[in-house]
Every structure is written in C-alpha cells, then in structure tokens.
Amino acid sequence: MAPGVDENRAPADKSADGLGVIDPVAHKLIDRWHVGSDPEQFAISKDGRFAIIANEDDASASIVDLGSGQSRGKIKVSEEPEGVGVNPRNGEVYVTCEEKGEMFVIDPDQQRVIAKIETGGRPRSVAFLPDGSRAYVACENGGYVAVIDARSHKFQLPSGSLPMGTAVSHDGKELYVSTGRGNAVAIIDTQKNEVPRSPLPSARGEGEGEEWIVAMIPVGNRAWGIALDPSGSKLYTANGASNDLSVVDLKSRKELRRIKVGDGPWGIAIVSK
C-alpha cells in the first residue's frame, strides 16, 4: 500500500506492526512477533523454517525463524516492498518493490540479492508455475502481468488491467489474477508462449483481450488478495470495497456466493485440515 493517510481509515498504529501467530484449531492469536516497520506480504521458505516479510517503511525484507520468532537477517531492497513469493524449484525469494517498479531475487541461505529485474508498473504480487520455471508479477499501475523466466531472471512484457493478487493452478496450466477496481478475476492460459500486448478486458467485456485470456469472472468490489482451496476447484477473493469474500467455482467459471467479512479485507490464507 502506498504511503499516506487513507481518509476512510484511522491512522495506522505502528506499535501493532508484526507477524501474528494463529492457532488454526482454536482460531486464536497466540503470539505476535516484531518483524519490521509496516510489514506487507510474507511467504514461507521452501524448507518451512523461515518467514520472509516485506517491510514497506524501511525498504527491506526480513527473515524470521518460525521456531523461535527471532530475526535471522534483513536484506535491503528498494522503496515500498510489497509482494513476496518463493520459487518452488530452488527456494529463491522474489520481492516486488512498488516505488521504482523493481523485483529483487534473494538467495535466503546467503541472505543476498542475486538479481534485480525492472518490471515497471508498480508490482504488487508474484506467483510461480509449479515447476518454478516462470514467475508472474501483477503490475497494478502499468495494467499488465509481467512474465519472468525464473531460470535466467529475464523479463517479458505482457499486458493486464489493474492486477493485484496472483495464484497458479495446481497443474500449472492457469494463472488467476485479481483485477482490483476491475472487480473481476482473470484466468490466463500459461501454455501460450506468445507475449500478449493488449489490455485485459474488463468484467463487462470492455477491451480487446487475447487468446491467452480464458475467462473474466465478475466478483466483489476491488478484488485484491486471492487464494486457491487445497483441491484446486475453488478460488477465493478478498473484496476490499464491498467488505466480502467471493467464492468462485473454477470449473463453471462462476462466482458461487459472497461471504460478508470485516472492513476492507485485503488478503486470504487457507489452512488444510
């Protein structure tokens, strides 16, 4: 989220910044760890031992030991780090930085930046194919989804429409992108090799679209964070402006229902039973 005061919300309480530890059985907050200033998204390392957190205020990514809650290091990136993703193939950590439109690739073991990729367009989130060969980055202001060759750390420029959250199907054949104020989820065919150039169509059918766009599914207002259920059959979107959660059936390509939640929902995490 960009710095500044949102007129619709109370001033941020910086003393509350941290990583919450929740008991998923009891549905209770059991601890809170200080991890940095204004933590945004985070991801769990490939070996499951650490959390890597984007700290927006101090342009860094923190590494926290999940066993003890202790800091294990901090890596400098550029201004306004937001999205964090872990390559399932080699464990490299990708951090999106909104201000300068950059993606930093981090080796978590050596705790150093091994590549910097200029995506432009205010990158928000990142998702990987299951084999780790390709990363997809939602670039909100640029209105496109950036495609990155995760082996060479090279960037290709596709197009999009106010993209926010990203998720990849279990078989790697589809990419799901929430479109923010577009109030829809775009389903993209990852098997297409061509680089799309025109904007994503809106949920109302506006725009030109490309063959790589399988479907546009209308959901709640300002769809942001998204997540797949463990079976891969349903997708959930957090709708920040309508204060609800959309449940999408991926087989029928339809929104099944909306569930009212708290004010301004932003992200979703799903715990397997």
Backbone bond lengths (Angstrom), bond angles and torsions (degrees), N, CA, C in turn:
res aa  C-N    CA-C-N  psi(-1)  N-CA   C-N-CA  omega(-1)  CA-C   N-CA-C  phi
1 M - - - 1.451 - - 1.508 109.34 -
2 A 1.329 118.20 137.66 1.445 122.06 -177.74 1.512 110.18 -67.59
3 P 1.361 117.48 149.97 1.444 120.12 178.79 1.517 111.00 -64.47
4 G 1.320 115.63 159.78 1.458 119.65 -179.42 1.510 110.16 119.39
5 V 1.322 115.16 171.15 1.458 121.10 -176.46 1.518 109.61 -99.04
6 D 1.308 116.63 127.53 1.457 121.82 173.43 1.528 107.08 -82.85
7 E 1.339 116.57 119.48 1.456 119.81 -175.08 1.518 112.68 -63.26
8 N 1.326 117.78 -16.37 1.463 120.49 -178.89 1.526 112.82 -92.45
9 R 1.330 117.02 0.42 1.457 119.30 -176.18 1.527 111.16 -131.90
10 A 1.329 115.02 157.09 1.460 120.30 176.91 1.524 109.74 -69.37
11 P 1.342 117.79 155.50 1.474 120.41 177.06 1.523 110.79 -56.99
12 A 1.329 115.91 145.09 1.465 120.76 -178.02 1.518 111.15 -65.67
13 D 1.321 116.20 140.26 1.467 122.91 175.28 1.523 107.92 -96.49
14 K 1.342 117.25 97.01 1.459 121.33 -174.98 1.523 112.31 -65.83
15 S 1.329 118.06 -22.68 1.463 120.05 178.75 1.527 111.51 -68.60
16 A 1.320 116.65 -17.39 1.466 120.89 -179.66 1.516 112.25 -90.28
17 D 1.343 117.95 -4.40 1.467 120.30 179.72 1.529 110.35 -58.38
18 G 1.320 116.30 134.59 1.461 119.00 178.50 1.515 111.33 166.28
19 L 1.317 114.74 -179.37 1.462 122.79 176.62 1.522 107.87 -107.28
20 G 1.317 116.94 116.16 1.453 120.71 -178.96 1.520 111.35 -81.21
21 V 1.330 115.92 139.36 1.463 122.43 177.01 1.529 107.23 -108.43
22 I 1.342 116.18 118.91 1.457 121.12 -173.01 1.521 110.87 -116.92
23 D 1.320 115.99 134.67 1.453 121.53 172.24 1.528 107.19 -81.29
24 P 1.353 119.14 110.28 1.466 120.14 -174.82 1.525 113.75 -71.06
25 V 1.323 117.20 -18.83 1.472 120.11 178.52 1.524 110.34 -80.84
26 A 1.343 115.31 -48.47 1.469 120.24 -178.94 1.519 112.63 -83.65
27 H 1.354 116.88 -11.29 1.472 121.59 -177.55 1.525 110.46 56.82
28 K 1.335 115.63 46.77 1.458 120.84 -178.51 1.523 110.83 -130.45
29 L 1.341 114.59 144.88 1.456 120.67 171.45 1.518 107.85 -77.76
30 I 1.337 117.76 121.00 1.456 120.14 -175.87 1.525 112.96 -109.31
31 D 1.319 117.82 -14.42 1.457 119.83 178.18 1.524 109.22 -164.50
32 R 1.324 115.79 162.58 1.466 121.65 173.64 1.516 107.80 -140.94
33 W 1.317 115.16 125.24 1.465 120.55 -178.02 1.519 109.67 -106.64
34 H 1.329 116.21 134.26 1.461 119.77 174.00 1.521 108.03 -75.18
35 V 1.332 116.29 126.46 1.467 119.62 -175.22 1.520 113.00 -125.51
36 G 1.322 118.04 -10.54 1.455 121.36 -177.45 1.510 109.76 149.98
37 S 1.335 115.93 -179.96 1.454 121.06 -176.14 1.522 111.17 -91.03
38 D 1.329 115.31 125.04 1.461 123.46 179.62 1.525 112.09 55.16
39 P 1.343 117.69 61.03 1.466 120.11 178.19 1.522 111.07 -63.40
40 E 1.339 115.59 137.05 1.457 121.31 179.48 1.535 108.82 -106.34
41 Q 1.331 118.45 -115.68 1.452 119.95 179.42 1.537 110.52 -81.75
42 F 1.336 115.39 162.01 1.459 120.25 174.97 1.519 109.00 -145.82
43 A 1.322 115.68 164.26 1.464 121.80 178.06 1.525 108.43 -142.99
44 I 1.327 115.89 159.07 1.461 122.12 178.94 1.524 109.11 -97.50
45 S 1.321 116.34 136.57 1.462 121.31 -178.76 1.527 111.21 -61.31
46 K 1.324 115.89 159.70 1.465 121.69 -176.58 1.526 111.96 -57.17
47 D 1.339 117.41 -35.32 1.467 120.62 -179.36 1.526 112.74 -86.16
48 G 1.325 118.00 -1.77 1.459 121.95 176.76 1.503 115.24 76.69
49 R 1.316 118.28 9.59 1.467 120.66 -175.55 1.522 113.72 -94.12
50 F 1.329 117.55 -22.56 1.456 119.98 -172.09 1.529 111.51 -132.32
51 A 1.329 115.04 155.56 1.461 122.00 168.42 1.522 107.16 -109.63
52 I 1.322 115.73 139.14 1.459 121.14 176.10 1.516 106.93 -114.16
53 I 1.338 116.93 121.75 1.457 122.49 -170.80 1.516 110.86 -119.61
54 A 1.328 116.76 134.25 1.465 121.91 174.42 1.523 108.96 -83.80
55 N 1.335 117.07 121.20 1.461 122.91 178.76 1.524 109.03 -103.80
56 E 1.324 115.85 102.49 1.462 120.04 -171.05 1.525 113.37 -63.14
57 D 1.326 117.77 -41.88 1.460 120.62 -173.07 1.519 114.64 -68.97
58 D 1.344 117.91 -30.34 1.464 117.89 -176.69 1.520 113.41 -117.44
59 A 1.333 116.93 21.33 1.467 122.23 171.59 1.523 112.19 50.83
60 S 1.329 115.39 52.99 1.459 119.22 -177.96 1.518 111.10 -146.44
61 A 1.337 115.24 166.25 1.461 122.58 171.72 1.521 107.43 -121.32
62 S 1.312 116.68 124.15 1.461 121.67 -179.61 1.521 110.77 -95.90
63 I 1.328 115.62 146.46 1.460 121.47 174.00 1.523 107.46 -113.24
64 V 1.337 115.90 123.11 1.466 121.14 -176.00 1.519 109.50 -121.79
65 D 1.330 116.11 133.90 1.455 123.10 177.72 1.525 108.88 -73.41
66 L 1.333 118.06 119.64 1.461 121.44 -177.32 1.521 112.96 -73.50
67 G 1.327 117.10 -16.43 1.454 119.49 177.40 1.510 112.96 -78.90
68 S 1.327 116.04 -36.94 1.466 120.23 -174.63 1.520 114.29 -114.83
69 G 1.338 116.99 -18.67 1.455 119.77 -175.13 1.512 113.34 80.82
70 Q 1.328 117.30 5.86 1.458 121.56 -177.79 1.526 111.63 -88.34
71 S 1.333 114.57 148.10 1.453 119.94 177.39 1.520 110.35 -69.81
72 R 1.334 116.34 138.50 1.461 121.66 177.75 1.520 111.64 -117.43
73 G 1.331 116.15 7.30 1.453 118.52 177.24 1.507 112.05 147.90
74 K 1.331 115.10 166.94 1.452 122.61 178.92 1.521 108.09 -144.14
75 I 1.336 116.15 131.07 1.463 121.41 -178.33 1.521 108.39 -113.38
76 K 1.324 116.35 129.68 1.458 121.48 -179.96 1.525 109.86 -76.18
77 V 1.341 115.32 132.15 1.461 121.30 173.54 1.527 106.71 -124.35
78 S 1.343 119.43 -151.30 1.464 118.78 176.70 1.521 110.27 -107.82
79 E 1.318 116.75 -175.27 1.456 121.79 -169.07 1.528 112.96 -64.62
80 E 1.322 114.62 144.79 1.464 125.22 177.22 1.530 114.10 57.92
81 P 1.330 117.82 55.95 1.473 118.18 172.11 1.524 109.96 -63.35
82 E 1.325 116.15 140.96 1.468 120.60 -174.12 1.517 112.06 -132.24
83 G 1.344 117.40 -70.73 1.456 121.26 -174.21 1.518 112.05 -88.04
84 V 1.331 116.12 147.79 1.465 122.37 177.30 1.527 108.59 -134.94
85 G 1.324 116.76 132.68 1.457 121.33 176.67 1.514 110.20 -142.08
86 V 1.336 116.33 152.44 1.464 121.93 -179.33 1.520 109.15 -117.61
87 N 1.320 116.33 125.56 1.455 121.39 178.15 1.528 109.11 -66.79
88 P 1.349 118.62 120.63 1.473 120.44 -176.77 1.527 113.43 -68.50
89 R 1.325 117.79 -15.29 1.469 120.40 -178.62 1.522 111.85 -82.70
90 N 1.334 117.16 -48.59 1.463 119.50 -172.69 1.524 114.67 -124.67
91 G 1.325 117.81 -0.63 1.453 120.94 176.43 1.515 114.90 80.59
92 E 1.329 118.38 3.62 1.460 119.45 177.03 1.525 109.75 -62.62
93 V 1.334 114.94 143.86 1.460 120.85 -177.16 1.529 109.41 -105.37
94 Y 1.337 115.98 128.95 1.467 121.57 178.28 1.530 108.35 -106.30
95 V 1.327 116.53 130.50 1.462 122.26 178.31 1.524 109.07 -123.65
96 T 1.336 116.90 122.48 1.464 120.62 177.68 1.522 109.78 -86.81
97 C 1.333 116.99 139.90 1.466 122.20 179.08 1.524 108.73 -124.58
98 E 1.332 115.18 115.45 1.452 121.38 -169.31 1.530 114.63 -69.45
99 E 1.313 116.54 -44.43 1.469 120.67 -169.82 1.526 112.91 -55.24
100 K 1.340 117.29 -50.80 1.463 120.91 -176.47 1.524 112.92 -102.27
101 G 1.318 117.63 3.18 1.455 120.24 179.60 1.509 112.70 65.59
102 E 1.336 115.98 52.88 1.461 120.87 -175.32 1.528 111.49 -126.49
103 M 1.318 115.17 151.56 1.459 122.99 173.23 1.524 107.75 -119.48
104 F 1.332 116.35 127.31 1.457 121.23 177.51 1.524 109.48 -106.09
105 V 1.329 116.27 131.71 1.461 122.44 176.67 1.520 107.06 -103.86
106 I 1.335 116.37 124.56 1.463 121.92 -173.08 1.516 110.99 -118.97
107 D 1.325 115.94 135.87 1.460 121.78 168.81 1.522 106.73 -87.26
108 P 1.349 119.21 108.79 1.470 120.17 -174.00 1.520 113.69 -69.07
109 D 1.321 118.04 -26.70 1.463 120.15 179.18 1.526 111.12 -72.43
110 Q 1.329 116.01 -45.03 1.460 120.32 178.98 1.529 112.29 -85.14
111 Q 1.338 116.01 -10.87 1.465 122.53 179.63 1.528 111.30 52.76
112 R 1.315 114.45 53.65 1.470 119.33 178.01 1.521 109.83 -146.16
113 V 1.332 115.01 155.61 1.457 121.71 176.57 1.518 108.88 -78.62
114 I 1.340 117.04 126.05 1.458 120.49 -179.48 1.529 112.00 -107.11
115 A 1.335 117.57 -11.82 1.464 120.21 176.76 1.521 109.06 -161.79
116 K 1.323 115.43 148.79 1.462 122.17 172.93 1.524 107.31 -127.96
117 I 1.329 116.53 127.73 1.456 121.98 -175.37 1.524 108.22 -121.44
118 E 1.316 117.07 124.69 1.458 121.59 179.05 1.529 109.64 -86.28
119 T 1.314 115.25 110.63 1.467 120.65 179.40 1.513 112.01 -99.19
120 G 1.343 117.20 -27.38 1.452 120.68 -173.14 1.521 110.76 67.27
121 G 1.328 116.29 -179.48 1.460 121.03 168.39 1.506 117.53 70.13
122 R 1.335 119.59 19.24 1.469 122.77 178.48 1.532 111.81 57.29
123 P 1.322 118.85 73.98 1.470 122.07 -177.71 1.522 112.02 -67.03
124 R 1.313 116.14 134.62 1.463 121.99 -174.33 1.524 114.38 -108.45
125 S 1.331 116.90 -45.54 1.463 119.50 -174.48 1.516 109.21 -149.21
126 V 1.348 116.17 166.94 1.459 120.87 -177.59 1.524 109.41 -141.32
127 A 1.331 116.04 141.71 1.465 122.61 176.72 1.516 108.53 -137.93
128 F 1.346 116.30 150.76 1.459 122.44 -176.02 1.522 111.30 -116.72
129 L 1.338 115.80 150.53 1.455 119.93 165.39 1.527 108.23 -65.16
130 P 1.341 118.11 153.41 1.469 119.99 -178.07 1.517 114.35 -56.82
131 D 1.348 118.08 -30.18 1.464 119.25 179.96 1.523 112.77 -87.51
132 G 1.335 117.39 2.03 1.457 121.54 176.31 1.513 115.03 72.59
133 S 1.324 117.97 12.10 1.463 120.25 -175.69 1.519 113.12 -80.42
134 R 1.312 117.39 -23.56 1.456 120.73 -174.68 1.522 110.02 -142.99
135 A 1.340 115.59 143.19 1.456 121.56 175.88 1.523 108.89 -118.43
136 Y 1.323 115.82 147.10 1.454 122.06 178.19 1.526 108.52 -120.23
137 V 1.321 116.20 130.01 1.459 121.69 -175.00 1.524 109.41 -121.37
138 A 1.337 116.54 122.41 1.463 121.48 178.14 1.516 109.23 -80.19
139 C 1.344 116.81 117.22 1.460 122.36 -178.03 1.521 108.79 -110.19
140 E 1.306 116.26 100.26 1.467 122.29 -168.38 1.529 112.88 -62.49
141 N 1.319 117.80 -58.72 1.464 120.07 -174.38 1.524 112.87 -70.60
142 G 1.323 116.78 -28.17 1.452 119.47 178.03 1.500 112.56 -76.94
143 G 1.339 116.83 -17.99 1.455 121.11 -179.92 1.510 113.27 67.67
144 Y 1.346 117.58 39.41 1.460 120.22 178.90 1.518 110.60 -150.55
145 V 1.317 115.25 166.86 1.461 122.61 172.28 1.525 107.05 -108.20
146 A 1.316 116.74 118.86 1.462 121.20 178.94 1.519 109.41 -81.58
147 V 1.329 116.56 136.88 1.459 122.75 177.75 1.522 108.27 -107.80
148 I 1.333 116.86 126.14 1.460 121.30 -177.42 1.517 110.01 -119.78
149 D 1.325 115.54 129.29 1.457 121.18 171.14 1.528 106.49 -74.30
150 A 1.327 116.66 108.32 1.461 120.39 -172.49 1.526 113.54 -74.83
151 R 1.323 117.29 -10.93 1.462 119.44 177.02 1.527 110.90 -85.85
152 S 1.327 116.32 -40.99 1.464 119.70 -178.60 1.521 112.28 -98.62
153 H 1.356 116.77 -8.20 1.460 122.16 -176.44 1.525 110.88 59.01
154 K 1.333 115.71 38.30 1.463 121.21 177.82 1.527 109.03 -106.98
155 F 1.320 114.13 153.42 1.455 121.71 -170.54 1.520 111.60 -112.43
156 Q 1.349 115.79 138.22 1.452 121.99 171.20 1.519 108.47 -119.07
157 L 1.308 117.87 148.62 1.463 121.55 -174.87 1.518 112.46 -107.43
158 P 1.347 116.31 101.97 1.457 120.19 168.82 1.529 110.62 -98.54
159 S 1.326 117.05 -176.62 1.465 120.40 -175.99 1.515 111.72 -115.53
160 G 1.361 117.01 165.58 1.462 120.90 -178.89 1.512 112.06 -164.71
161 S 1.355 117.88 -160.24 1.455 121.06 -176.46 1.516 110.29 -153.32
162 L 1.336 117.30 98.63 1.456 123.48 -178.32 1.530 112.30 44.13
163 P 1.330 118.81 48.17 1.461 120.05 -177.05 1.518 112.09 -70.52
164 M 1.320 116.47 146.36 1.461 122.78 -177.91 1.530 111.05 -124.66
165 G 1.350 116.48 -79.39 1.460 120.97 -176.76 1.514 111.96 -94.07
166 T 1.334 115.85 157.07 1.460 121.04 -179.89 1.525 110.44 -137.60
167 A 1.332 115.70 146.59 1.463 122.29 173.69 1.519 107.21 -152.28
168 V 1.336 116.83 151.14 1.460 122.36 -178.93 1.523 109.18 -118.36
169 S 1.340 117.12 139.49 1.456 121.41 178.15 1.523 110.69 -61.87
170 H 1.331 116.74 158.51 1.459 120.97 -176.22 1.525 112.43 -61.92
171 D 1.320 117.07 -30.67 1.465 119.80 179.42 1.526 112.94 -89.74
172 G 1.331 116.66 -1.33 1.455 120.94 176.64 1.509 115.07 76.87
173 K 1.323 118.44 6.88 1.465 120.62 -174.87 1.532 113.58 -88.20
174 E 1.335 115.97 -17.55 1.456 119.10 -178.78 1.523 111.30 -132.79
175 L 1.326 114.88 144.39 1.457 123.32 173.42 1.521 107.64 -112.72
176 Y 1.341 116.57 133.13 1.455 121.90 178.76 1.533 108.19 -109.89
177 V 1.331 115.86 128.99 1.463 121.40 -176.26 1.517 109.50 -130.11
178 S 1.337 116.80 123.73 1.464 119.26 172.37 1.523 108.39 -79.93
179 T 1.328 116.56 145.22 1.462 120.19 -171.58 1.521 113.52 -110.52
180 G 1.331 118.15 21.82 1.453 120.44 175.15 1.513 112.03 58.09
181 R 1.342 116.19 -121.16 1.467 120.49 -178.78 1.529 112.45 -68.83
182 G 1.332 117.36 -6.97 1.454 120.18 172.55 1.512 112.57 -71.11
183 N 1.361 117.10 -13.79 1.470 122.95 174.79 1.527 112.54 55.49
184 A 1.325 115.90 42.35 1.459 119.88 -178.14 1.522 109.93 -156.60
185 V 1.333 114.57 166.31 1.460 122.22 171.16 1.519 107.87 -113.31
186 A 1.333 115.87 128.27 1.464 120.44 175.52 1.519 108.71 -94.49
187 I 1.327 116.72 136.26 1.461 121.88 174.36 1.520 107.54 -108.84
188 I 1.322 116.06 122.60 1.460 122.46 -172.26 1.526 110.18 -116.93
189 D 1.307 116.11 135.83 1.464 123.14 178.30 1.531 108.87 -80.56
190 T 1.328 117.26 111.01 1.473 120.36 -178.29 1.523 112.88 -78.72
191 Q 1.337 117.11 -7.26 1.457 119.77 -178.99 1.531 112.47 -82.14
192 K 1.334 115.91 -14.23 1.459 119.57 178.17 1.522 108.93 -72.40
193 N 1.302 117.09 129.87 1.457 120.93 -177.24 1.523 113.29 -91.41
194 E 1.348 117.12 -19.10 1.446 118.19 -178.47 1.518 110.42 -72.43
195 V 1.330 116.42 153.69 1.461 121.63 177.73 1.522 108.68 -92.48
196 P 1.342 118.63 113.06 1.457 121.16 -178.57 1.521 111.31 -68.62
197 R 1.331 116.65 145.86 1.454 120.43 -175.19 1.522 114.21 -118.37
198 S 1.323 118.80 -23.07 1.456 118.98 -175.83 1.523 110.89 -92.75
199 P 1.361 117.81 159.17 1.458 120.45 -178.66 1.523 112.27 -63.59
200 L 1.332 114.69 155.10 1.461 118.81 172.03 1.523 109.11 -63.98
201 P 1.326 118.30 142.93 1.462 118.96 171.59 1.520 109.79 -70.52
202 S 1.315 117.35 157.20 1.454 120.27 176.18 1.520 109.23 -81.11
203 A 1.333 115.58 174.20 1.468 120.23 177.73 1.529 111.25 -63.96
204 R 1.344 116.48 -21.05 1.466 119.57 -179.82 1.520 112.10 -89.29
205 G 1.344 116.90 4.13 1.447 119.87 176.95 1.505 114.31 92.27
206 E 1.359 118.28 6.68 1.449 120.90 179.29 1.521 109.75 -79.14
207 G 1.313 117.46 149.07 1.460 120.80 -179.65 1.515 110.53 98.92
208 E 1.310 115.18 168.08 1.458 119.82 -172.38 1.523 113.28 -89.70
209 G 1.320 117.42 -41.05 1.457 119.75 179.96 1.512 112.71 73.28
210 E 1.351 116.74 174.01 1.453 122.99 -178.93 1.524 108.61 -144.35
211 E 1.309 117.13 168.90 1.461 121.10 178.99 1.518 111.90 -62.66
212 W 1.327 116.41 -26.62 1.467 120.34 -177.95 1.522 112.64 -70.66
213 I 1.350 118.54 -16.41 1.456 122.02 178.02 1.522 108.64 -87.55
214 V 1.322 116.75 112.09 1.456 121.79 -178.14 1.523 111.16 -78.47
215 A 1.344 116.68 -41.71 1.462 120.15 -176.85 1.513 110.30 -162.08
216 M 1.346 115.48 155.66 1.463 123.19 169.23 1.516 106.72 -121.27
217 I 1.323 117.54 118.60 1.465 121.69 -175.19 1.526 109.27 -110.57
218 P 1.342 118.63 114.81 1.461 120.35 176.77 1.526 111.15 -62.86
219 V 1.345 115.90 136.75 1.468 121.71 177.15 1.527 107.61 -133.35
220 G 1.329 117.76 -154.20 1.456 121.29 -179.83 1.519 112.37 -73.44
221 N 1.337 115.53 -176.94 1.454 121.33 -175.53 1.528 112.29 -81.52
222 R 1.316 115.48 129.40 1.453 126.57 -177.61 1.530 111.68 56.19
223 A 1.310 114.69 65.29 1.465 121.18 177.26 1.522 109.44 -65.34
224 W 1.325 115.63 127.53 1.457 119.62 -175.48 1.528 109.88 -120.97
225 G 1.338 117.46 -97.21 1.457 120.14 -178.92 1.513 111.62 -67.62
226 I 1.346 116.64 144.42 1.459 121.28 178.02 1.519 109.70 -135.36
227 A 1.334 116.04 157.75 1.465 120.90 178.82 1.521 109.69 -156.09
228 L 1.323 115.74 148.11 1.461 122.70 175.61 1.522 109.72 -93.55
229 D 1.351 116.17 146.52 1.461 118.14 171.90 1.536 108.49 -76.28
230 P 1.346 117.90 163.51 1.478 120.44 -176.04 1.524 114.19 -56.82
231 S 1.340 117.99 -29.26 1.466 120.24 -179.64 1.526 112.21 -78.75
232 G 1.327 116.27 -15.97 1.456 120.33 -177.89 1.503 114.31 77.68
233 S 1.340 117.70 9.82 1.466 120.92 -176.52 1.521 113.28 -95.57
234 K 1.328 116.81 -20.96 1.462 120.78 -178.12 1.522 110.42 -127.44
235 L 1.326 114.68 147.95 1.451 122.59 178.28 1.521 108.07 -121.85
236 Y 1.317 116.42 141.46 1.460 121.44 179.56 1.527 109.32 -118.79
237 T 1.333 116.89 138.56 1.460 120.79 176.38 1.521 109.85 -123.69
238 A 1.329 115.77 138.20 1.463 121.55 174.03 1.522 107.46 -90.19
239 N 1.336 116.54 118.99 1.461 121.98 -174.43 1.526 109.57 -104.61
240 G 1.339 115.22 99.95 1.460 120.84 -169.63 1.509 115.44 -65.72
241 A 1.328 118.34 -31.70 1.460 120.06 -176.50 1.519 113.40 -90.00
242 S 1.328 117.78 -25.98 1.474 119.91 179.33 1.533 112.02 -99.93
243 N 1.346 116.60 1.35 1.470 122.15 174.47 1.528 112.48 56.31
244 D 1.331 115.13 43.91 1.456 118.39 179.26 1.526 111.03 -147.84
245 L 1.317 114.30 176.85 1.459 123.37 -178.87 1.520 107.68 -121.55
246 S 1.338 117.14 125.07 1.464 120.39 176.78 1.521 110.07 -91.23
247 V 1.331 115.87 139.68 1.465 122.67 174.63 1.523 106.84 -110.26
248 V 1.340 116.28 117.64 1.459 121.76 -175.24 1.521 110.04 -112.66
249 D 1.321 116.45 130.66 1.461 121.75 174.07 1.528 107.99 -89.05
250 L 1.324 117.13 117.11 1.454 120.58 -173.67 1.526 112.90 -76.31
251 K 1.317 118.01 -23.26 1.456 120.06 178.56 1.534 111.23 -72.15
252 S 1.318 115.85 -46.42 1.465 119.90 -179.02 1.518 112.37 -86.75
253 R 1.355 116.81 -10.33 1.472 122.21 -178.01 1.529 110.74 61.15
254 K 1.337 117.08 41.22 1.456 120.31 -178.54 1.524 111.32 -133.73
255 E 1.336 114.76 149.50 1.458 120.96 171.01 1.523 107.86 -76.89
256 L 1.335 116.64 123.43 1.459 120.98 -178.21 1.525 112.32 -82.48
257 R 1.326 116.28 -43.89 1.467 119.96 -177.56 1.531 108.98 -167.30
258 R 1.326 113.98 171.22 1.460 121.17 174.05 1.523 109.58 -124.57
259 I 1.312 115.02 141.40 1.461 121.56 -178.06 1.525 108.29 -117.20
260 K 1.320 117.75 121.76 1.460 121.05 179.40 1.529 109.94 -67.03
261 V 1.319 115.37 136.37 1.464 120.83 177.49 1.525 107.86 -132.33
262 G 1.326 117.33 -158.92 1.458 120.69 -178.51 1.517 112.62 -77.00
263 D 1.316 115.26 -173.69 1.454 122.14 -175.83 1.528 111.42 -73.35
264 G 1.320 116.19 128.89 1.459 121.88 172.89 1.511 115.88 60.94
265 P 1.337 120.52 51.18 1.470 120.53 -179.72 1.518 111.32 -60.64
266 W 1.323 116.06 141.22 1.464 121.03 -172.18 1.527 112.93 -119.92
267 G 1.333 117.54 -45.13 1.461 120.27 -175.59 1.519 111.53 -135.42
268 I 1.331 115.34 170.11 1.463 122.49 -177.96 1.516 109.26 -137.02
269 A 1.315 117.39 138.33 1.470 122.42 170.25 1.521 107.75 -131.12
270 I 1.320 116.63 136.63 1.467 121.49 -178.97 1.509 109.53 -114.65
271 V 1.331 116.81 130.45 1.456 122.67 -179.51 1.527 108.47 -106.44
272 S 1.324 118.12 124.27 1.465 121.26 177.41 1.514 110.21 -71.45
273 K 1.336 116.09 140.36 1.460 120.16 179.44 1.519 111.17 -76.68
